[in-house]
């Protein structure tokens, strides 16, 4: 019988996996909300705000060292009202206080630890603190709060005023449009300067697969007809880096998918957590690289990521995707202490035993850089958990391995090397699943991240299906995307049209959720031209405009003013940078451009829309908002283009001019559409299908710059018209 926990706090009533991880701490935790705020005011105490997420490695460390310790918890409970926040559930709250931590310490990260006044103004903060530091900080804050409170309140007020003034510095609009060409040139120069020409990536350790960067490189490279052969050009930079990422230790070569980031410059030793949003964005990055270069490495990596996400992160019950897998787990079925990377790393002896035959083991270990004493640099293993272990990392291609290994194994064929590597991975996977406990899976279903994953499924299904690479899988992935739309429709969209952020929670969606779900729906519409998806996108975009649009300055605030958090936000922010995910404003700009192209292509009736205004003001609103959004963020584009690569990508498309291809005629037009699109990724093209026209010949026409060409009877004619349109909009 399992022993009853000694402590249980209010977090036991929450749904967030992260909060539930802390339900048995001796700390008297509160969730973010009015009850905690009122307690702080009533008892005249400062607030300790601890922010993290359930797969955060150092959050676990701080919990074990501090929050599970009775002596530390006792002081926390005496001095403060303690609040836990899951940053993935309340990203807007996280961003407000992360801005404070970064401004006052010069760095940020999770766990985030911030001390607030009862009116929620921050006055001291940081990230991870060891137990001795926590106790010392609490003692100092207690002394200050009781004996010199005026200085604390004055400091908090000054910091709040300063941060609020910086947030409000964004211009209300500019007379002259942003010089997109200059921003693109400056961005490319910066990326070339930062490119690691040995290991790929941009800058040094730690290295993140900052996927919005690839969106920009691919868009610019496509428009400039870059073929990827020159590493100094956009497609070459992207491909070189993606190849290094695919071959690195950040890639789970045995179980598929990608870890969060690499702690070193070689993409070797990862921070082992796996996030849904990384899988979704990397799927699209590798897919775009494949469509431009036709290199099978990139397509195989797309298949690899989708194998992982649809196997390990997919809920067959909800037809949606879970959020993440943890970085640490129990090394064996009998272990009691979790270790980082335990599920993924191997000793050389384990590999010898599992593979059995010496030749196979030698070749496998050579290809994946396995060393007898382990291949992890001790400087990248602060807790000594990876000593003697190996993180699998490919030395190079299979051809490279064959070339080296045939010297010691005469007669070895390339096919045998491929078979040995594939069989070796299969055997290791079997042992891993049988003998190692799986890491914790965060089973939150997040609207934004499911939007990203749905969009990836839609585009992969189209391109793989049109290229005939694997039509069976293409259909499976599109069916999953359709099921995901149904999940959103039935479970995530509230009766008044608002989005939930988390399934099963009353937390309202933030701007990211709307932006990524709209982007998903627009992708779905362009794959099969189902009017329902366009209708949903139009409605959700209207709701996003209603809740988040800044009518004064332009752009979208992160959060609305109606959230179910007691009206507790001390300021409203706008995402103005692309990080691990594109900002809500970057994604929204692309959505507005796409909607503008669709709505100007033909009438709402021919699009199958039944409940949208038909006046010209409605049709023009998307481009007007796009222009105002760009105006709002023009200083960031001009001064820091590398901080907003996804935004810059969409700005470039708007400047170059988006072309709309309108299909009409008989509904049986799959081959015609396939002939026009040809399994290519064309960022400057939006696809539309007019309903009706039964019995008519299938045609396509190209619209751009406010005019539409004649209907063309063949796919080749449509492609010729598209090329003419591109020549006229360069």
C-alpha positions, 0 to 999 in steps of 0.5 A: 500500500502506498503511504499517504503523503505527509503534505498536500496543498491547494495545487492538488485541485489543479489540472496543470501537470507542473502544479500537480508535481508540487501538490505534496510539497511542504510549501503552502503553495497557491495557484495564481489567482484572487485567493493568493492575492487577497491573502497577501494583502490580508496578512501583509506579506510579500509574494514569492512567485515560482514559475516553471513547467513540468519538463523543466530540468532545473525546476525539478532540481530546485523542487528537490533541493528547496521546496521538498525540504521542511526547513526551507518550506517553513521559512517560505511559509512564514515570510511569503505567500507562495504562488506556483505558475505553469508558464505554459498555461499562463504565458502572459504572466510568465512574460511580464515577470521574465521581462523584469528578471531579464532587465534586472539580472541580464539573463532569464530562464526557468525556474523563474523566482520573483518576489512581488508586493501584494499589488503584484509589482516585482522587486527582486528576482532571478532563476534557479537558487540553491537552498542556501541562497533561498534561505538567505534571500528570504531572511533579507526580504523579511528584514527589509519588509518589516523594517525598511518597507518604504524602500522596497515599495519605492523600488518596486514602483520605480521598476514598474514605471520604468518597464511600463514606459518601455512597453509603451514606447512602441510608435502609434504608426509611421508615415513612411513604410519600413524598408524591407529590402534593407532589413533583409540585407542587414539580417542576411549579413548578420546571419552570415557573420554569426554562422558557425562554418564548422558545426552549423548554427548561428553563434556559440553554445548553447545552441537552439534550433531557433526555427523561425530563423529557417523560415526567413532563410527559406523564404528569402532563398526561394524568392532569390532562386537559391538552390542551396549549393552555396553555404554563404547563401540562405538555403545553403546556410539553412541546409548546412545547419539542418544537416548538422542538427539532424546528425547531432546528439540533439536528434534522438537517433534511436527513438526519433524526434528532437531534444530541446537544445544542445548545451555545446557548440557541436549539437552533441549533448542535448538538454533532453526534454522534447517539446511538441512545438519544436517537433512541429516547427522542425518538421516544416523546416526540414520539409521546406529544405527538402522541397527546395533541394530534393535531398532525401536526408531532409525528407527522411528527417520529416518522417522521423519527427512525425513517427515520434510525434504521432507515436509518443505525443499523440492522444488517440482518445482526444485526437490531439497532441500532448505538450512534452516529454521530460529530460530526466527519468529513472535509469532502470526499472528498480531505480529510485532517483531520476537522472537527466538523459537516462532514457536516451544514453548508452554505454559501449558495453550495452551496445556490444551486448545488445548488437551481439555480433562484433562487426555490427557493433564496431560499425554502429559505434563508429558511426554514432561516435561511441567511446568505451569511456563515454563521449560526453565532455565532463564540462557538459555534465554538471551533475556527473550523470552522463559519466561513461555514457554516450549520446549517439551522434553521427560522424557523417553520412552512411557513405562516410562510415562505409568508406572508413569501415570497409578498410577494417572489414573488406567486402563490406557493402554500403547496403550492409552498413545501412542494414547494420545501422537500422537494425542496431537502432531497432534493437536499442529501441526494443531494449529501451522500451522494455528495460527503461522507465519512460520519462514523464509526459506532460499531457497538457493539450495546448492550443497554440502547439497543436495549431503548429503541429496541425499545420505541419501535418497538413503541409507534409500531407500535401507535399508528400502526397503530391510527390508520391513519396508515401501516399498512404502516410500522407493520407494518414497525416491529413486524416489526423489533421482533420481530426484535430480540427474537429477537436478544436471545434468541439473542445477548444472553441467556446460558445462565444467564439473564444479559444481555450488555451488548455484542454480541460481548463478555463484558462483563456487562449492568448494571442499565440493560440489564436494566431497558430490555430488560424494558421493551421486552418488556413493551411488546411483550407489550402490543402483540400479547399474545404470551406469550413476551415476557411470559415473557422479561420475568418471567425477566429481571426475576428475574435483575435482582433476583438480581444487583442488588437491594439487599435492605437499603435497596431499589432496584437497584445499577448493577452486580452483584458478578460482573462480568468485571473482576477484582472491581475496583469500589471501590464499588457505586453506585445510579443516583439521577438521570435524565439523558440516559437514565432511571436504571435505578431509574426504569425498573425502578419502571415495570417493577415496577408493570407486572408487578404489574398484569399478574400480579394480573390473571389466572392465569399459565396464562391469561397463557400463562406456563409457568415462574413460581411461582404462590404469592401471595408471587411475585405480591406481590413486584413491588409490595413491591419498588416500595414499597421502591424508592420508600422508598429514593429518597424523599429525592431525590423530595422534595428534588430532584424535577426530578432524577428526573422519570422516577421521579416519573412512575412514582411518580405512576402507582402513587399514582393506581392503574394500571388493567388491561384484560383482553381475552378470547375469540376470538383474532380480536379485533384490531378489538375491541382497536383500538376500546378502545385507539383509538391513544391513549397511556394511561400509567395502563393496562396491557393483558392478553390471556387465552389460549384462549376460542376460539369465545367472544365477544370481551370486555374487563374493567377491573381496578383496586384489587384488583377486576375488573369484569364482562366488557363486550361492546363497546369503548365499554362497556370505555371507560366502565368505564375512565372509572369506574375513573379516577373512583374512583382520583383 
